[in-house]
Amino acid sequence: MRLHRLLTGLSARDVWENAAAGNPVESLLDDVPDEFYGWVRAIDSDLRLQFAAVERDAAAVRERSFATRKEAAAWITTRPYPAIMFAMLDGKDFRPLIWRLLKPAGGLTFRYANEATA
């Protein structure tokens, strides 16, 4: 039953949950057949690259200096990712906000992804 669930139920969202929790991709690979490795690694790599791109874009707030919070808010609200930028500006943990932004739809599983490319 466990193998059947893996074959039909491992989804991009499972890979996202693993990455968002700060776990290495290898922690998923321990429990999947070899045929899954490439797919799992590709999803994980794509998510981590997207995370880095959003973080880099939002980090523009750190490169600017503002006289007042009002000035900062006026600039931030014209940029993409304002919630992430405000969290960075306030010294809060912004990573959960980025991961939430990247959460994939639940429908893409290994089986269906491979059928779509076949």
C-alpha positions, -999 to +999 in steps of 0.1 A: +000+000+000+029+024+008+045+018-026+011+023-043+007+056-025+041+067-036+035+057-072+002+075-074+003+101-046+037+118-044+030+153-055+048+186-062+032+198-030+049+170-010+082+182-025+073+218-016+064+209+020+098+191+023+117+221+009+097+247+029+105+227+061+142+232+054+147+195+047+172+184+020+157+167-011+175+135-001+150+131+028+124+124+002+146+102-020+151+077+008+115+065+005+109+065-033+119+042-061+148+052-083+124+062-111+113+091-090+147+106-083+149+128-114+113+141-111+117+149-073+150+165-078+137+187-107+107+199-087+129+206-057+155+224-078+128+245-095+112+255-062+146+265-046+155+285-077+122+303-076+127+309-038+161+325-045+148+347-073+119+361-051+143+366-022+168+384-044+140+406-059+126+414-024+160+421-010+161+454-030+145+469+001+177+463+020+197+482-006+178+514-001+177+538+028+145+556+038+141+587+060+108+574+074+086+543+075+060+562+054+086+568+027+096+531+028+059+520+026+053+543-004+081+527-023+074+491-012+038+492-022+048+499-058+071+468-059+064+431-063+063+411-030+054+440-006+046+416+023+080+400+019+097+434+017+079+446+049+090+415+067+126+420+056+124+457+066+111+448+100+137+421+105+111+393+106+114+358+091+103+363+056+110+327+044+075+314+052+060+341+031+081+332+001+073+295+005+036+303+007+039+322-025+055+292-042+030+266-030+021+245-060-014+232-069-020+198-055-028+180-087+007+173-102+019+139-091+048+118-105+025+095-124+005+123-140+035+144-148+051+114-166+019+106-185+018+142-197+053+140-212+048+106-227 
